[in-house]
Amino acid sequence: MQIFCNKFQEKDFVFDFIYLFLIVTILSFAFLISTYLIFNKPLFDADDLKLLRTPEKLLIFVIIIPIIEEFSMRGLFVINNKLNIILWTVCLIVILFTFISQRWVLMPILLGIVALSLLLFYNFEFRQAFNHFISNYFLLFLFLTSVVFGFLHLTNYQTLDTHTVLKILPRILGGFYLGYIANKYGIMYSILMHCVNNIIPFLMVICYQYFVNK
């Protein structure tokens, strides 16, 4: 058990990028399959199939969305240089404008994010204190960002019911994994794993369309 726990503290590429990724992926698919069986629904519904119907949507789904989601959700753990601060701020603003339509809610949050970003960008001592605070409460922020990351995916579906809500739980699990990778190795690695993760459902949808749903 101690050896297994040490794997989470020391850098081990094989464990983190192969074994741990496979564990998270298998658990996620096992949960998804079980929920589909419980609710007696097809593995892929119409909303799933619409997401990856064109090459343009594939590019957005596999590359652009992972970059935006990683910097907005996991950028919090890599505020160690000015470039990351800029990318975190821009991607977070994109997320805010995408998911919040009420101006009275959007504007105070937007002003707060901009003010915080300016402090982080121009005040090195504040940046150090901020990073120290995030590091001390890493598990809390990992939990919060993973939950938010999961619930953002509800917008992928036109209908909102118990089955749809349960479908985001694997995304929350994935959020924990990607946050762990970003904190341990850097944001570029979590973006890479996010891209790989998004390729898997695309391949499954392609196989489903060509071999099952002809």
Buried (B, 14 or more C-beta within 10 A) or exposed (E): EEEEEEBEEEEBEEBBBEEBBEEBBEBBBEBBEEBBEEEEEEBBBEEBBBBBEEEEBBEBBBBEBBBBBBBBBBBBBBBEEEEBBBBBBBBBBBBBEEEBEEEEEBEEEBEEBEEBBEEBBEEEEBBEEBBEEBEEEBEEBBBBBBBBBBBBBBEBBEEEEEBBBBBBBBBBBBBBBBBBBBBBBBBEBBBBBBBBBBBEBBEBBEEBBEEEEE
